[in-house]
Amino acid sequence: MNAMKALWSFSELSSALGVACDGDCVGITGVSIDTRTLQAGDLFVALKDQRDGHEFVSAAFKAGAAAALVSRDYVRQAGDGVLYRVADPLDGLVALGQAARKRLSLDARVIGVTGSAGKTGTKEMLRACLSRLGATHASEKSYNNHWGVPLTLARMPADTRFAVFEIGMNHADEIRPLTKMVRPHAAIVTTVEAVHLEHFPSVAAIADAKGEIFEGLPPGGAAIIKYDNPFAGRLRGIAEALGAKPVTFGFDGNADVCGLDFRTSDDGSDMTVSIAGQRVPVHLAMPGQHIAENALAAAAAIAAIGADLPTALAALAALAPPSGRGARSALYLEGGEALLIDESYNANPASMKAALATLGAVPRQKYMRRIAVLGDMLELGCEAPGLHVGLKSAVDAADIDLVFACGPHMKGLYDALPGAKKGGYSLSSAQLENVLADRLRAGDVVMVKASNGTRLGAVVAALKSRFGKDGPAA
């Protein structure tokens, strides 16, 4: 978006919020909830979350905010600018998001993405693909919750041609209001797996919660479902009951959108996407079958909204994995290089197994020793011990040489490994940094993966700092 072009005029803001502004009316060029990243011209929304955003309103104006959305009882401070006063700023943000969705052209097309794994990766694929075809707006990072979705909507320019929204949950009934805000033309459930089990009685209940995304579809909208997932039939039933059209994807020849002749290597993957008699060759810069499955889901959505599939999918040849989700970087050690694969942003049993398989596909001709640094997978409830120990088969299948582990649950896996595979264990990520760094050597490939709350991202940062491009620390 042109920084000088108003995202919302003052009259549009007043209409969407149902209130007049308190101060000299202006237009805004963006929407922010964080003064640390706020840009001049933004509307600052004072959400009450981990901290009360009203404490930062004055700081927002000092940083150049054009206006602030605040509670009615907020007391104006010296230096404050234009204020929009509402009962609850979050409700105001929702109203602004709904207005943004409503003002889109009838020709615009919107896609929603949820699933137990692969949401952000699929969303980023769609962003890259659709950007080749027209003005595209998509969620930042993993802004997929009760404030992230309306914030993404509120930031959407009126001339958007394609929009992609990631929608997440860890409880039932959380997706329902979000998908009704987004009103997608196509909705993807990437997969249903054993995640958030501490909040659900069964994986089937997780499938039902993911299926809520189909409630936002128009009649005949595309409900995109992984063909070989055990809950595909359940999701199909939910979609059909809502009047949506189920569209399946996968490597099975019976899937509506099928990946043929799949080949993967350390340098990426290749396949042919078969859909409705059309065959499109696709190269992906990111290796791994799970990445290719995400691409098939994206292809299904692109086709469902009537976009140019070959042109769009060509973007995947240059799309690199983002930080924390498979990004690769070199580590410079005495005697040569090692490869770091950063999967530290999140983890569940399915994504952990996929990441281990990808590590196992790195050829030993390039990197002789495979090292996995694994931290706890969170929100698994009473199933957590068994699901962590159950990763041993994936470690064995990937022919991992050394495992470093941290967290109380990952201790079970570590104890189940033979002594030769045990690199080191600690209760916290901070205690693991030096142990791991001391054991690394040139020719290693090291993959770091855990739920974000385990904080293995700090280990990734420490490795990059210690073995950055200037060489190993003295």
C-alpha positions in Angstrom: 0.0 0.0 0.0 1.2 3.5 -0.9 2.3 5.0 2.4 0.6 8.3 1.4 -2.7 6.7 0.5 -5.3 6.7 3.3 -6.4 3.2 4.3 -9.4 4.7 6.1 -10.8 8.2 5.9 -12.2 9.8 9.0 -15.7 9.4 7.7 -15.2 5.7 7.0 -13.8 5.2 10.4 -16.7 7.0 12.1 -19.2 5.0 10.0 -17.6 1.7 10.7 -17.2 2.4 14.5 -20.6 4.1 14.9 -19.0 7.1 16.7 -17.7 10.5 15.9 -14.0 11.3 16.6 -12.8 13.4 19.5 -10.4 15.8 17.9 -9.5 17.1 14.5 -10.5 14.4 12.0 -7.8 12.8 9.8 -7.4 9.8 7.6 -5.1 6.9 8.6 -2.6 4.8 6.6 -2.4 1.7 8.9 -3.7 0.0 12.0 -1.5 -1.0 14.9 -1.8 -2.6 18.4 1.8 -2.2 19.3 3.7 1.0 19.8 7.0 -0.8 19.1 6.1 -1.4 15.5 3.6 1.5 15.0 4.2 3.6 11.9 3.4 7.3 11.5 -0.2 7.7 10.3 -1.5 4.5 12.0 -4.6 4.1 14.1 -3.5 2.8 17.4 -6.0 0.3 19.0 -5.7 0.2 22.8 -6.5 -3.5 23.3 -6.7 -5.0 26.8 -4.7 -8.2 26.5 -1.5 -9.1 28.4 -1.2 -5.4 29.2 -3.8 -2.6 28.9 -3.1 -0.7 25.7 -4.5 2.5 27.2 -1.2 2.8 29.1 0.5 3.3 25.7 -1.8 5.7 24.0 0.4 8.8 24.7 3.4 6.8 23.5 1.5 6.0 20.3 0.9 9.6 19.5 4.5 10.5 20.2 5.4 7.8 17.7 3.3 9.5 15.1 -0.1 7.8 15.4 -2.8 9.7 13.5 -5.6 8.6 15.9 -6.3 6.1 18.7 -9.2 3.7 19.3 -9.9 3.8 23.1 -12.5 3.0 25.7 -15.1 5.6 26.5 -13.7 6.2 29.9 -10.1 6.8 28.8 -8.9 10.2 30.1 -7.2 12.3 27.5 -3.6 13.1 28.2 -1.5 16.1 27.2 -0.2 15.4 23.7 -3.0 13.0 22.7 -4.4 13.5 19.2 -7.6 12.2 17.6 -9.6 9.7 19.7 -12.3 7.3 18.7 -14.2 6.3 21.9 -16.0 3.0 22.0 -17.3 0.6 24.7 -14.5 -1.9 24.0 -11.6 -1.3 21.6 -11.6 -5.0 20.6 -15.2 -4.8 19.6 -14.3 -1.6 17.7 -11.5 -3.5 15.9 -14.0 -6.2 15.0 -16.4 -3.7 13.6 -13.6 -2.1 11.5 -12.6 -5.5 10.2 -16.2 -6.3 9.2 -16.4 -3.0 7.4 -13.2 -3.8 5.6 -14.5 -7.1 4.4 -17.8 -5.6 3.3 -16.1 -2.9 1.2 -14.2 -5.4 -0.9 -15.1 -5.6 -4.6 -17.5 -8.4 -5.5 -14.7 -9.6 -7.8 -12.3 -10.0 -4.9 -11.6 -13.5 -3.6 -10.9 -14.5 0.0 -9.3 -17.7 1.3 -9.3 -19.0 4.9 -6.7 -21.4 6.2 -6.8 -23.5 9.4 -5.4 -26.9 10.4 -3.4 -28.7 13.1 -0.1 -28.0 11.2 0.9 -26.1 8.1 -1.4 -23.1 8.4 1.2 -20.4 8.2 3.2 -22.2 5.5 0.1 -22.7 3.4 -0.9 -19.0 3.9 2.5 -17.8 2.8 2.4 -20.0 -0.3 -1.0 -18.5 -1.2 0.4 -15.0 -0.5 3.3 -15.6 -2.9 1.2 -17.3 -5.6 -1.7 -14.8 -5.6 0.6 -11.8 -5.5 1.6 -12.8 -9.1 -2.0 -12.3 -10.2 -3.1 -9.1 -8.4 -3.1 -7.0 -5.2 -2.9 -9.5 -2.4 -3.4 -9.1 1.4 -2.6 -11.7 3.9 -2.1 -12.2 7.7 1.2 -11.1 9.2 3.1 -13.8 11.0 0.6 -16.0 12.8 -2.0 -13.4 13.4 -4.8 -15.9 13.6 -6.7 -15.4 16.9 -9.6 -13.3 18.2 -7.6 -10.0 17.7 -5.2 -11.2 14.9 -8.0 -11.9 12.4 -9.9 -8.6 12.8 -6.6 -6.7 12.8 -5.7 -8.3 9.5 -9.1 -7.4 8.1 -8.9 -3.8 9.3 -5.5 -3.5 7.6 -6.9 -4.7 4.3 -6.9 -2.1 1.5 -10.2 -1.6 -0.3 -8.7 -2.4 -3.7 -7.4 -5.9 -2.6 -8.0 -8.5 -5.3 -7.0 -11.6 -3.2 -7.0 -12.0 0.6 -5.7 -14.9 2.7 -6.5 -15.3 6.3 -5.0 -17.8 8.8 -7.5 -18.8 11.4 -6.3 -20.7 14.5 -7.8 -22.1 17.7 -7.0 -24.1 20.8 -10.6 -24.4 22.0 -13.9 -25.2 20.4 -16.1 -22.3 19.1 -13.0 -20.1 18.5 -12.9 -20.4 14.7 -16.7 -19.9 14.2 -16.9 -16.1 14.8 -13.6 -15.6 13.0 -14.6 -17.3 9.8 -17.9 -15.5 9.8 -15.9 -12.2 9.8 -13.6 -13.4 7.0 -16.4 -14.9 4.9 -14.0 -16.9 2.6 -14.9 -18.2 -0.8 -12.6 -21.2 -0.2 -11.6 -22.6 3.2 -8.7 -25.0 3.8 -8.2 -27.5 6.7 -4.6 -28.5 6.1 -4.8 -31.5 8.4 -6.3 -32.7 11.7 -3.8 -34.1 14.3 -3.4 -34.7 18.0 -2.8 -31.1 19.1 -4.3 -29.0 21.9 -5.5 -32.3 23.4 -5.5 -30.7 26.9 -8.5 -28.7 25.7 -10.4 -31.5 23.8 -11.8 -34.9 24.7 -10.6 -36.5 21.4 -8.9 -35.8 18.0 -12.4 -36.1 16.5 -13.5 -33.1 18.6 -10.5 -31.2 17.1 -11.7 -32.1 13.7 -15.2 -30.7 14.5 -13.5 -27.5 15.8 -11.4 -27.2 12.6 -14.6 -27.8 10.5 -16.1 -24.6 12.0 -14.1 -22.7 9.3 -16.6 -24.0 6.7 -19.4 -22.1 8.4 -18.1 -18.9 6.8 -18.4 -20.2 3.3 -21.1 -19.1 0.9 -23.4 -21.8 -0.6 -21.2 -23.9 -3.0 -18.0 -22.5 -1.5 -15.0 -24.8 -1.6 -14.2 -26.8 1.6 -10.7 -28.1 1.0 -9.8 -31.2 2.9 -6.7 -33.5 3.1 -7.8 -36.7 1.4 -5.9 -39.3 3.4 -6.5 -37.7 6.8 -8.5 -40.1 9.1 -11.0 -37.3 9.7 -11.6 -36.4 6.0 -15.0 -38.1 6.0 -16.0 -36.2 9.1 -14.9 -32.9 7.6 -16.7 -33.7 4.3 -19.9 -34.4 6.3 -19.6 -31.0 8.0 -19.0 -29.2 4.7 -21.9 -30.9 2.9 -24.3 -30.2 5.8 -23.4 -26.5 5.4 -24.0 -26.5 1.6 -20.3 -26.2 0.8 -18.5 -28.2 -1.9 -15.8 -30.6 -0.5 -12.5 -30.6 -2.5 -9.8 -33.1 -1.5 -6.1 -32.9 -1.9 -3.2 -35.3 -1.5 -1.0 -37.8 -3.2 -3.7 -40.5 -3.5 -4.9 -40.8 -7.1 -8.5 -40.5 -5.9 -8.0 -36.9 -4.5 -9.6 -34.1 -6.4 -6.3 -32.3 -6.5 -3.5 -34.9 -6.7 0.3 -34.7 -6.6 1.8 -37.0 -9.2 5.4 -38.1 -9.7 6.5 -36.5 -6.4 10.3 -36.3 -6.0 12.1 -34.6 -3.1 15.7 -33.8 -2.4 17.7 -31.5 -0.2 17.3 -28.8 -2.8 13.5 -28.9 -3.0 10.7 -30.9 -4.4 9.1 -31.5 -7.8 5.6 -32.9 -8.7 2.8 -32.5 -11.2 -0.4 -31.1 -9.8 -3.4 -32.9 -11.4 -6.8 -31.1 -11.2 -9.9 -31.4 -13.3 -7.9 -32.8 -16.3 -5.3 -30.1 -16.0 -1.7 -31.0 -15.2 0.7 -28.4 -13.9 4.4 -29.1 -13.2 5.5 -27.5 -10.0 9.0 -27.0 -8.4 9.2 -26.1 -4.7 12.2 -24.5 -3.3 11.4 -26.1 0.1 12.0 -29.8 0.5 9.7 -32.3 2.2 6.5 -34.2 1.5 4.6 -32.2 4.1 5.5 -28.9 2.3 4.3 -30.4 -1.0 1.0 -31.3 0.6 0.6 -27.7 1.7 1.2 -26.7 -1.9 -1.5 -29.1 -3.0 -3.9 -27.4 -0.6 -2.9 -24.0 -1.9 -3.4 -25.2 -5.5 -6.9 -26.5 -4.6 -7.8 -23.1 -3.2 -6.4 -21.2 -6.2 -8.3 -23.3 -8.6 -11.5 -23.0 -6.5 -11.5 -19.2 -6.7 -10.9 -19.4 -10.5 -7.4 -17.9 -10.6 -4.7 -18.8 -13.1 -3.1 -21.9 -11.6 0.1 -22.3 -13.7 1.1 -18.6 -13.2 0.3 -18.7 -9.5 2.1 -21.9 -8.7 5.3 -20.8 -10.5 5.9 -18.6 -7.4 6.7 -21.7 -5.3 10.0 -22.2 -7.1 11.5 -19.2 -5.3 9.6 -19.3 -2.0 12.0 -19.9 0.9 10.9 -21.1 4.3 10.5 -18.3 6.9 12.4 -18.0 10.2 11.3 -20.7 12.7 9.6 -22.8 10.1 12.3 -24.5 8.2 14.7 -21.6 7.4 18.2 -22.8 6.6 21.5 -21.1 7.4 25.2 -21.9 7.5 27.2 -22.2 10.7 30.9 -21.6 10.4 33.0 -23.9 12.5 36.6 -24.8 12.7 37.3 -26.9 9.6 34.2 -26.0 7.6 30.5 -25.4 7.7 27.5 -27.0 9.3 23.8 -26.5 8.3 21.2 -25.2 10.7 17.5 -25.9 10.1 15.3 -23.7 12.2 12.0 -25.3 13.0 11.8 -23.6 16.4 8.5 -21.7 16.1 6.0 -24.5 16.9 5.6 -28.3 17.1 3.1 -31.1 17.4 3.5 -34.8 16.8 2.7 -34.6 13.1 4.9 -31.6 12.3 7.7 -33.1 14.5 7.6 -36.3 12.5 7.6 -34.4 9.2 10.6 -32.2 10.3 12.6 -35.3 11.3 11.8 -36.9 8.0 13.1 -33.8 6.2 16.3 -33.9 8.3 16.7 -37.5 7.3 16.5 -36.6 3.7 19.6 -34.3 3.9 22.3 -36.3 2.0 25.2 -37.5 4.0 27.5 -36.6 1.0 26.8 -33.0 2.0 26.5 -33.3 5.8 27.7 -36.5 7.4 26.1 -36.2 10.9 22.4 -35.6 11.6 21.6 -33.9 14.8 18.1 -33.2 16.2 17.5 -30.7 19.0 14.0 -31.4 20.3 12.0 -29.5 22.9 8.6 -30.2 24.4 5.4 -30.2 22.4 2.8 -28.3 24.4 -0.9 -28.5 25.0 -1.1 -32.3 24.6 -2.7 -33.0 28.0 -2.5 -36.5 29.4 -1.4 -37.9 26.1 1.8 -35.9 26.2 4.2 -38.6 27.7 3.2 -41.2 25.1 3.3 -38.8 22.2 6.8 -37.7 23.0 8.1 -41.2 23.5 6.3 -42.2 20.3 8.7 -40.0 18.3 11.4 -42.6 18.7 10.3 -44.4 15.5 10.6 -41.1 13.6 14.1 -40.6 15.0 15.0 -44.1 13.9 13.5 -43.8 10.5 15.4 -40.6 9.8 18.6 -42.2 10.9 19.4 -39.4 13.3 22.9 -39.6 14.8 22.5 -37.5 17.9 19.5 -36.1 19.8 19.7 -33.2 22.2 16.5 -32.7 24.2 14.9 -30.3 26.7 11.7 -30.1 28.7 10.1 -32.5 31.1 8.1 -34.4 28.4 11.0 -34.8 26.0 12.9 -36.5 28.7 10.8 -39.6 28.0 12.0 -39.7 24.4 15.6 -39.0 25.4 15.5 -41.9 28.0 14.1 -44.3 25.3 17.1 -43.6 23.0 20.2 -45.8 22.9 23.2 -44.3 24.5 25.0 -43.6 21.3 22.2 -41.3 20.1 22.1 -39.2 23.3 23.8 -35.9 22.8 22.6 -34.1 25.9 19.5 -33.3 27.9 18.4 -30.3 30.0 15.2 -29.1 31.6 15.4 -25.7 29.9 16.6 -24.4 26.6 19.0 -22.0 28.2 20.9 -24.9 29.8 21.2 -26.7 26.4 23.0 -23.9 24.5 26.5 -24.5 25.6 26.2 -28.3 25.6 25.1 -28.3 22.0 27.6 -25.7 20.8 30.5 -27.7 22.3 29.4 -30.9 20.4 28.9 -29.3 17.0 31.5 -29.8 14.3 31.9 -29.1 10.6 29.8 -31.4 8.4 26.9 -31.5 10.8 23.3 -30.7 10.0 21.3 -29.7 13.0 17.6 -29.3 13.2 15.9 -27.4 16.1 12.2 -28.0 16.8 9.8 -27.5 19.7 6.6 -25.7 20.6 7.3 -22.0 20.8 6.7 -21.9 24.6 9.8 -24.2 25.0 11.9 -21.3 23.8 14.3 -23.2 21.6 14.4 -20.1 19.4 17.0 -18.8 21.8 19.2 -21.8 21.0 18.9 -21.0 17.3 19.8 -17.4 18.0 22.8 -18.5 20.2 24.1 -20.7 17.4 23.8 -18.0 14.8 25.6 -15.5 17.1 28.4 -17.9 18.0 28.9 -19.4 14.6 27.9 -16.5 12.3 29.4 -15.5 9.0 32.5 -14.1 10.8 33.5 -17.6 11.9 33.5 -19.3 15.3 34.0 -17.3 18.4 37.5 -17.4 19.9 
